[in-house]
Amino acid sequence: MNMVAAPAAAHVRRTVSHIALNYRNPDEGPLAARLLEVLGFSVVQDIPLPDGSRFYQLLIDATVPTRAEGIVYMSALPAADRALYAAIREGLGVGRGHEHPAVASYRSAQASDPEYGFHVGILVESLEWIEDTMAKLKALAESDRQFKGRINLLCNRSRRGSPEVDARLDASPLFGTTPRETYGRNAVQAFVETDIFAAGALGEKLVFELDYVFPGYPDNMFTKTEL
Ligand SMILES: [Fe+2]
């Protein structure tokens, strides 16, 4: 019997097109957009909605001709979600004397690792850009009326073992002093935790992650996770 080989399936390119995020308070769309602009996004649509909130489309890189990738859609946390989170908080006694012990366990797990829950990772091709951006955010967190108390910054440096990488990070104003390390080598992570956005089981915050991989190291955080 003659078997006719099936033609090899053509490669179909697939990429992540967009993510949809919610800012927590209906009147804080402009503040959420401002934070994403500091993180390198560009607002391409800003649509006022009848309820007073705003719907946004942002691009991670507005210089790239395609407009179907690297998109963030951003809207206010819907009323039904706000009601659900309120019911969860009420039911679990969040922040009260009778708070359910699961809440403290959840918070401590979140505090120990910014990658614990849902978060958004952004790959950046310049370590200096990450250092500058984090310095900008530190200044905003310390002295900007809108951002004060709303953002928390954290860094992971590469695990030691590559002399050039280690020397660069030892000299870094951002990564030189962090005791935290990445789950892998030859890369860094800078985290921006903020309660301007809602995510996670309690809808309290979201973490953005800025990543840099040192060029010339095929063995890195994104090719090999080390736990
Ligand atoms: Fe991550």
Residues whose N, C-alpha, C, O or C-beta is under 5 A from the ligand:
A	BS01	LIG	E115 G121 E209
